[in-house]
């Protein structure tokens, strides 16, 4: 169950998902991993902003589909504050990938949102074993919210 999701809309794209969908995806992801109520931001951006973030924080050129930024508390911050961090999604990339993969923009946004939330909770896909765990969790969450298994076509999340 989610405490608060701050949704920021900076992409200018009408295809951004509804707040209700975002809350459902985040809430289900947190339920599946048994995470208590948390605070996080989901921000939808354009290619320029995502390319800038990708270069600054990953040293990679160009936009990517999703980035996650786990919250790092400042010294002296009360431990009772449960802030996860930020998930940033690039709508032009999502739209392009959804078309290429033959899926709806909403379903692809749902997958990337869940993917980002899992990253904020320490899951990754650096090894085959870790990727399997993360993908299985994603499939479980997405099935619960009515989104088909995104790995049936073996598309990659960068």
C-alpha positions as CSV (number, residue, x, y, z in Angstrom):
1,X,0.0,0.0,0.0
2,X,1.4,3.3,-1.0
3,X,1.5,6.3,1.3
4,X,2.0,9.0,-1.4
5,X,3.0,9.1,-5.0
6,X,3.9,12.5,-6.3
7,X,3.2,12.5,-10.1
8,X,5.1,15.1,-12.1
9,X,4.1,15.7,-15.7
10,X,6.8,17.4,-17.7
11,X,6.7,15.5,-21.0
12,X,3.9,17.4,-22.7
13,X,2.5,14.1,-24.0
14,X,-1.2,13.4,-23.8
15,X,-0.4,9.7,-23.6
16,X,0.8,9.9,-20.0
17,X,-1.1,7.4,-17.8
18,X,-3.7,8.6,-15.2
19,X,-2.8,9.2,-11.6
20,X,-5.1,6.3,-10.7
21,X,-3.1,3.9,-12.9
22,X,0.2,5.1,-11.5
23,X,-1.1,4.6,-7.9
24,X,-2.4,1.1,-8.8
25,X,1.0,0.0,-10.3
26,X,3.1,1.4,-7.5
27,X,0.8,0.1,-4.8
28,X,0.7,-3.4,-6.3
29,X,4.5,-3.4,-6.7
30,X,4.9,-2.5,-3.0
31,X,2.3,-5.1,-1.9
32,X,4.1,-7.9,-3.8
33,X,7.5,-7.1,-2.2
34,X,5.7,-6.5,1.2
35,X,7.0,-3.0,1.4
36,X,5.2,-0.8,3.9
37,X,3.8,2.6,2.9
38,X,6.4,4.8,1.2
39,X,6.8,8.2,-0.5
40,X,8.1,8.4,-4.1
41,X,7.9,10.5,-7.2
42,X,7.0,9.3,-10.7
43,X,8.1,12.0,-13.2
44,X,7.3,11.9,-17.0
45,X,9.8,13.8,-19.1
46,X,10.7,14.6,-22.7
47,X,13.8,13.3,-24.5
48,X,16.0,16.3,-23.7
49,X,15.5,16.0,-20.0
50,X,16.0,12.2,-20.0
51,X,19.1,12.5,-22.2
52,X,20.5,15.1,-19.7
53,X,19.8,12.8,-16.7
54,X,21.2,9.7,-18.5
55,X,24.4,11.6,-19.3
56,X,24.8,13.1,-15.9
57,X,24.0,10.1,-13.8
58,X,25.0,7.1,-16.0
59,X,27.5,8.7,-18.4
60,X,25.4,7.5,-21.4
61,X,24.4,9.6,-24.3
62,X,20.8,10.0,-25.4
63,X,17.5,9.3,-23.7
64,X,16.5,5.9,-22.1
65,X,13.1,4.7,-21.2
66,X,13.3,4.7,-17.4
67,X,15.7,5.8,-14.7
68,X,15.4,5.3,-10.9
69,X,17.0,7.4,-8.3
70,X,16.9,5.9,-4.8
71,X,16.6,8.4,-2.0
72,X,19.7,9.0,0.0
73,X,18.9,10.6,3.4
74,X,20.9,13.5,4.7
75,X,22.5,13.2,8.0
76,X,20.1,14.0,10.8
77,X,16.9,13.1,8.9
78,X,14.5,11.2,11.1
79,X,14.6,7.5,10.4
80,X,10.8,7.3,10.5
81,X,10.6,9.0,7.1
82,X,10.2,6.4,4.4
83,X,11.1,8.0,1.1
84,X,11.9,5.6,-1.7
85,X,13.1,8.1,-4.4
86,X,12.2,9.0,-7.9
87,X,11.2,7.1,-11.0
88,X,11.7,9.1,-14.3
89,X,10.0,7.9,-17.5
90,X,10.6,9.3,-20.9
91,X,7.3,9.4,-22.8
92,X,8.7,9.7,-26.3
93,X,10.9,6.6,-25.8
94,X,7.9,4.7,-24.2
95,X,5.7,5.6,-27.2
96,X,8.3,4.4,-29.7
97,X,9.1,1.2,-27.8
98,X,5.4,0.4,-27.3
99,X,4.8,0.7,-31.0
100,X,7.8,-1.4,-31.9
101,X,6.8,-4.1,-29.3
102,X,3.1,-4.1,-30.3
103,X,1.8,-3.2,-26.9
104,X,-0.2,-0.3,-25.5
105,X,1.5,2.8,-24.2
106,X,-0.3,2.4,-20.9
107,X,0.9,-1.2,-20.5
108,X,4.5,-0.3,-21.3
109,X,4.3,2.7,-18.8
110,X,2.9,0.2,-16.2
111,X,5.8,-2.1,-16.8
112,X,8.4,0.7,-16.6
113,X,6.8,2.1,-13.5
114,X,6.9,-1.2,-11.7
115,X,10.5,-1.8,-13.0
116,X,11.5,1.6,-11.5
117,X,9.8,0.9,-8.2
118,X,11.6,-2.4,-7.9
119,X,15.0,-0.7,-8.5
120,X,14.2,1.8,-5.7
121,X,13.7,-1.2,-3.4
122,X,17.1,-2.7,-4.2
123,X,16.3,-5.1,-7.0
124,X,18.5,-5.1,-10.2
125,X,19.2,-7.1,-13.3
126,X,23.0,-7.0,-13.3
127,X,23.3,-10.8,-13.2
128,X,21.1,-13.5,-14.8
129,X,19.9,-14.7,-11.4
130,X,19.1,-11.1,-10.3
131,X,17.3,-10.5,-13.6
132,X,15.2,-13.6,-13.2
133,X,14.1,-12.5,-9.7
134,X,13.3,-9.0,-10.9
135,X,11.4,-10.2,-14.0
136,X,9.4,-12.7,-12.0
137,X,8.3,-9.9,-9.6
138,X,7.4,-7.7,-12.5
139,X,5.3,-10.4,-14.1
140,X,3.6,-11.1,-10.8
141,X,2.8,-7.4,-10.2
142,X,1.7,-6.7,-13.8
143,X,-0.5,-9.8,-13.9
144,X,-2.3,-8.6,-10.8
145,X,-3.1,-5.3,-12.5
146,X,-4.2,-6.8,-15.8
147,X,-1.0,-6.3,-17.9
148,X,0.4,-9.2,-19.9
149,X,3.8,-10.7,-19.3
150,X,6.2,-8.1,-20.9
151,X,8.9,-10.7,-21.4
152,X,7.0,-12.9,-23.8
153,X,8.6,-11.0,-26.6
154,X,12.0,-10.7,-24.7
155,X,12.2,-7.0,-25.1
156,X,14.9,-5.3,-23.1
157,X,14.7,-2.6,-20.5
158,X,17.8,-0.4,-20.7
